[in-house]
Amino acid sequence: MKNSLIALALIAAGLAAVPAASHAANGDNGGFFVNGGVGQSNLDKGAYNDNDTGYNLNIGYRWAINPNVALGVEGGYTDLGSFGPTGVYAGFPNAKFSGWTAGVNGHFNITPQWYISGRAGLFRADVKGAIAGTLPIVSVNDTSTKYYAGVGFGYDFSNNVSVGLNYDYYKVNKNGFSANPDLVSINAEYRF
């Protein structure tokens, strides 16, 4: 998983470095934006192997480097849902992750309407769960500040509106409880 994420990030960075061959639909896509997504979150670590519905909301600003590349900053909130324990860990509490994000992002047009995107930054999460393999059960209810990273692709309907599919990976580690939930989501963005 980590190698795939690194490869996708390198591809996105490489595409940003290559001079773009086309212009965005009606110009550049710099300026303020809001976006949000909803989709399926997943956790497969230790006592937990479960899916739930997750969502994220972001606001930020991008600077147009050229008509096809915009780089910026973002801040937002992510709720990855609740994940139930499996098998012999049935007595464990559900794992829950939600919190604030702050990072950088990029929007790279590869044709006039199609784009790829990337994002990365800090994830300050409220963490609830239990450490697998411990007796008695060691519960965790604390905060963790680690990182998130994501990639996506989508379609710019205009210079202001786009819809895409994103994959985001979140790292959480607190008091021996280590988890790597992820989220595959459909996102919509409005730029103004």
C-alpha positions in Angstrom: 0.0 0.0 0.0 2.7 2.5 1.0 4.7 1.7 -2.2 1.6 2.3 -4.4 1.0 5.6 -2.7 4.6 6.7 -3.1 4.4 5.7 -6.8 1.2 7.6 -7.4 2.7 10.7 -5.7 5.8 10.5 -7.9 3.7 10.2 -11.0 1.7 13.3 -9.9 4.9 15.2 -9.2 6.3 14.2 -12.6 3.3 15.3 -14.4 3.5 18.7 -12.6 7.1 19.1 -13.8 6.3 18.4 -17.4 5.1 21.4 -19.4 1.4 21.1 -19.8 0.1 20.6 -23.4 -3.3 22.1 -22.9 -5.2 24.9 -21.1 -7.9 24.4 -18.5 -11.4 24.8 -19.8 -11.7 28.5 -19.5 -8.3 29.6 -18.1 -6.5 28.7 -14.8 -7.9 27.2 -11.7 -6.2 29.3 -9.0 -8.1 31.0 -6.2 -10.1 30.0 -3.2 -11.9 26.6 -3.2 -14.2 24.4 -1.1 -14.5 20.7 -1.6 -16.0 17.7 0.0 -16.3 14.0 -0.5 -18.1 11.0 0.7 -17.2 7.3 0.2 -16.1 4.1 1.7 -13.5 4.1 4.5 -11.5 1.0 5.3 -9.4 -0.3 8.2 -7.5 -3.6 8.1 -5.1 -3.6 11.0 -4.8 -5.7 14.2 -8.2 -6.4 15.7 -10.0 -4.5 13.0 -11.0 -5.5 9.4 -14.1 -3.4 8.6 -15.5 -0.8 6.3 -17.7 2.2 7.0 -18.8 5.5 5.3 -16.4 8.4 5.7 -16.4 12.0 4.5 -14.1 15.0 4.3 -14.6 18.7 3.9 -11.8 21.2 2.9 -11.3 24.9 2.2 -8.2 26.4 0.8 -6.4 28.5 -1.8 -4.4 27.6 -4.9 -2.0 29.7 -6.9 -2.0 29.1 -10.7 1.5 28.3 -11.7 0.5 28.1 -15.3 -2.9 27.5 -17.0 -2.6 23.7 -16.2 -1.0 23.6 -12.8 -2.3 25.1 -9.5 -0.6 24.5 -6.2 -2.0 25.5 -2.8 -2.8 25.0 0.9 -5.9 23.5 2.5 -7.5 22.8 5.9 -10.4 20.7 6.7 -12.1 18.0 8.7 -12.3 14.2 8.1 -14.5 11.6 9.7 -13.5 8.1 8.8 -16.4 6.4 10.6 -16.5 3.4 13.1 -14.8 0.1 12.6 -15.9 -3.1 14.4 -13.4 -5.7 15.7 -13.4 -9.2 14.1 -12.8 -12.8 15.2 -11.3 -13.4 18.6 -11.3 -9.6 19.2 -15.1 -9.4 19.3 -15.0 -7.9 22.9 -12.9 -4.9 21.8 -14.5 -1.5 21.4 -15.1 -0.1 17.9 -12.2 1.9 16.4 -13.1 5.5 15.5 -11.0 8.2 13.7 -12.0 11.8 13.0 -10.1 15.1 13.1 -8.6 18.1 11.4 -6.3 18.2 8.4 -3.8 20.9 7.3 -1.7 20.5 4.2 -0.8 21.3 0.6 -2.5 20.3 -2.6 -2.2 20.4 -6.4 -4.6 20.4 -9.4 -2.9 19.3 -12.7 -4.9 19.4 -15.9 -3.8 16.7 -18.4 -6.4 17.8 -21.0 -8.6 20.8 -21.1 -11.1 19.2 -18.8 -9.5 16.1 -17.2 -7.2 16.5 -14.2 -5.2 14.6 -11.6 -4.7 15.9 -8.1 -2.6 15.3 -5.0 -2.6 16.3 -1.4 -0.6 15.7 1.8 -0.3 17.1 5.2 -0.9 16.7 9.0 -3.9 14.7 10.4 -4.8 15.6 14.0 -7.1 12.8 14.9 -9.3 11.8 17.8 -8.5 8.1 18.2 -10.6 5.4 19.8 -9.8 1.7 19.7 -7.9 -1.1 21.4 -4.5 -2.7 21.0 -4.7 -6.2 19.6 -3.0 -9.0 21.5 -3.2 -7.5 24.9 -4.9 -9.0 28.0 -6.5 -7.3 29.7 -7.8 -5.2 26.8 -5.9 -1.9 26.5 -8.2 0.8 25.2 -7.0 4.0 23.6 -9.0 7.3 23.7 -6.6 10.1 22.8 -5.3 12.3 19.9 -2.7 11.5 17.3 -0.9 13.9 15.0 0.5 12.0 12.0 0.0 12.5 8.3 -2.4 12.0 5.4 -1.7 11.8 1.7 -4.0 11.4 -1.3 -4.4 11.3 -5.1 -7.3 11.7 -7.4 -8.6 12.3 -10.8 -11.6 14.0 -12.2 -13.4 16.3 -14.6 -13.5 20.1 -14.7 -17.0 21.0 -15.8 -16.0 24.7 -15.8 -13.3 26.8 -14.3 -15.4 26.8 -11.1 -16.8 23.2 -10.7 -15.2 19.8 -10.8 -16.1 16.2 -9.7 -13.6 13.4 -9.1 -12.6 10.2 -7.5 -10.0 10.3 -4.7 -8.0 7.9 -2.6 -6.7 9.2 0.8 -4.5 7.4 3.3 -4.4 8.4 6.9 -1.7 7.4 9.5 -2.7 7.1 13.1 -0.5 6.0 15.9 -1.0 6.6 19.6 0.0 4.7 22.8 0.9 1.5 20.8 -2.4 1.7 18.8 -1.3 1.9 15.2 -3.8 2.1 12.3 -3.8 3.1 8.7 -7.4 3.8 7.6 -8.1 5.0 4.1 -10.9 6.5 2.2 -12.1 6.1 -1.4 -14.5 8.9 -2.1 -16.4 10.9 -4.8 -15.5 14.5 -4.4 -17.0 17.8 -5.7 -15.1 21.1 -5.7 -16.2 24.7 -6.2 -13.6 27.4 -7.0 -14.3 31.1 -6.7 
